[in-house]
Amino acid sequence: MAMTSSTIRFSDDERSVIQSYATFLGKTFSETVREAALEAAEDYEDQLAFDEFCAHDTGEYVSWDEARKTLLATE
């Protein structure tokens, strides 16, 4: 995968804390920051999907057994 670089500014203290954590994980500083940013973005997308679900929730639910029977009947 092609990579591009970005500049992010950290205070010396912030950089030190992140570097210490990265070392603990056995990862590079960049890997640690990249993974944290991607995880935060994925959490945001999950929240949007949940909000969308809640906006259209009718409050009607079926039991697991009923859902299973319906799923098995369509096979």
C-alpha positions in Angstrom: 0.0 0.0 0.0 1.3 3.4 -0.9 1.9 5.7 2.1 1.8 9.4 2.3 3.3 11.5 5.1 1.6 14.1 7.3 2.9 16.5 9.9 1.4 16.4 13.3 2.8 18.6 16.1 3.2 17.3 19.6 4.6 19.0 22.7 7.8 17.3 24.0 5.7 15.8 26.9 3.1 14.4 24.5 5.7 13.0 22.2 7.5 11.4 25.2 4.3 9.7 26.5 3.3 8.4 23.0 6.9 7.1 22.4 6.9 5.4 25.7 3.6 3.7 24.9 4.8 2.7 21.4 8.0 1.2 22.9 5.8 -0.8 25.4 3.8 -2.1 22.5 6.9 -2.9 20.5 5.7 -0.6 17.7 7.0 2.6 16.1 5.8 6.0 17.0 4.1 6.3 13.6 2.4 2.9 13.9 1.0 3.8 17.3 -0.3 7.2 16.2 -1.7 5.9 12.9 -3.5 3.0 14.7 -5.0 5.3 17.3 -6.3 7.7 14.7 -7.8 4.9 12.6 -9.4 3.4 15.7 -11.0 6.7 16.6 -12.3 7.2 13.1 -13.8 3.6 13.1 -15.5 4.4 16.5 -17.0 7.5 14.9 -18.3 5.5 12.0 -19.8 2.9 14.4 -21.5 5.7 16.3 -23.0 7.1 13.1 -24.3 3.7 12.1 -25.8 3.2 15.5 -27.4 6.7 15.4 -28.9 5.8 12.0 -30.2 2.5 13.3 -31.8 4.2 16.3 -33.4 6.8 14.1 -35.3 4.1 12.2 -35.9 1.7 15.1 -39.5 0.7 15.2 -39.3 -1.0 18.5 -40.4 -4.3 17.0 -38.3 -7.3 17.9 -38.5 -11.1 17.5 -37.0 -13.8 19.6 -33.7 -15.5 18.6 -35.7 -18.7 17.9 -38.1 -16.9 15.6 -35.2 -15.2 13.8 -33.4 -18.5 13.4 -36.4 -20.2 12.0 -36.9 -17.4 9.5 -33.2 -17.6 8.4 -33.2 -21.4 8.1 -36.4 -21.3 6.0 -34.8 -19.0 3.4 -31.9 -21.5 2.8 
